[in-house]
Amino acid sequence: MPSRRLPASRRRILAMLGAAATGVGTAPIAFSSARAQAGKTGGGTMVVALPGDVEVINSSITTDISSSNMCGQVYSTVVRLDDEGNVQPYLARQWEISPDGLTYTFRFFDGITWHDGKPFTAEDVTWGLWNVNRKYNGPASGLFEAVERMTAVDKLTAVFKLKYPYPPLLRGLAYFNSSTIIPKHIFDTGEDPRKNPANLKPVGTGPFVFREYRKGSHVTFVRNPKFHLEGRPFLDRLVFQVVPNEAARALALEKGDIDFIPYYAMSLAEVERLKGNPKVKIAIAKRQIAGQYMAFINTRNAPLNNKEVRQALYYAMNRDEMLTKAGFGFGKISAGPISSEQPIFYTADGRPYPYDPARAEKMLDEAGFPRGPSGNRFALRVSFSQSEAPLNNVARLMRTYFARIGVDLKVMGMDPAAWRDSAFRNWDFDLTMGTYATGPDPAIGAETFYICRRIEKIPGRNASGYCNPKLDELFAAAAQELDEKKRVALYHEATKILAEDVPHFWLWDRYYPVAFNAGLTGLPGDPTGYGPFDQTRWIK
């Protein structure tokens, strides 16, 4: 790291964290580039803003964004994506797909070791994906639906046999929130993997080695001296610093106490101000997971089991104002369950829901929910994680909009763990909001929220309880179709059905600003937003 005088507060943080590991890996990698080879004298520490504590550091059992970002540093995936979204080697050095699309053969690099020194093998891949990711991770459950079996045919070769062709599989294997590879020798205990102590002391194969987690303070990783990609990572140490307050994160970046604010910790309200600081850079990260701010609607109980009521409430919301006031304009009003950031599959041809409170009032009257003596028709609750800052403002705006049509809305902001339990494990909500991926392919992202067999008490699945067999057939056909034009047509038809039935409120398609120290390069990097900082380095 080039010499620079750090602020006193930053020096205290780094002194407390202790000495960093040093050294570089030696195994060759086929896609080394001039960019990856530059700046080999890098080193130093990067501090990343973390909005709050995480329950686990293991994306095989959660879809928590912060956890996925840290998993990208300590764990690996079978393949990875380059900055343009092209599939590249990672654990697998090469792969073949049979002409009929039913057999995938992966050949892994030799000599990869887990951070505890145990050798990595193909069995780690097949056992973990099949027994943990597939069972406990929402996106993974859809991703591996087409897979009949996974077999480690030898220590460095795995074969996936599919029941039907499934084009999204390869790209899905690059995503930490669906395909994190965990060590079999640590997790194959016969016990529930969600209770394994390694969930907070992760042992991976990635570019950084876990050092410590001090709740309320920081998570520290140090350079993996045996990382199998040549010359990486450039940084000696990576610190995720807990900074709960949004404004404090921006100030810390300006002072040099932190170096990077990822999209999930970025205060949209601070973007314009930070743009004027020459020591800070702002970028809009293109993320192929195509996130949306949305609200799950609990369709099990009255009055939300009535489609006309759901439609009326959708008309009652001024989503343009929501985007402006809560999202600071960083997005586009959603037209349905597939984001406009997935242009191949996106369509705006579904039923539109412009702001029309008079129409909403009329529909509620006709649905049998007139105003009572108090002026109210019924009461609802909306829950969300307080770590998703825009949703605080969304909920308050929503309460105002609903009050205008005689619906009393109780706002329930919660800490992340309590919210996940309430919404996804107990289904204790009327409306519950968050930001979710619709990509990188609808078969991986969007589908899981709406199909009948994903009505399961696991985060990232169909918490709304909505079930439409015709829709399931469309999603199944689209996932298997090899002709892209036919796939697009099937997803357009599915979008129209969902836009009519409204099991969710799709608020806006999300854009992702990030902010970082101008002395860093290699950011934001991986388009998944979860990938490793192995190409990040200091240039000044």
Order of alpha helices (4+ residues) and beta strands (2+ residues): alpha-alpha-beta-alpha-beta-beta-beta-beta-alpha-alpha-beta-beta-alpha-alpha-alpha-beta-beta-beta-alpha-beta-alpha-beta-beta-alpha-alpha-beta-alpha-beta-alpha-beta-alpha-beta-alpha-alpha-beta-beta-beta-beta
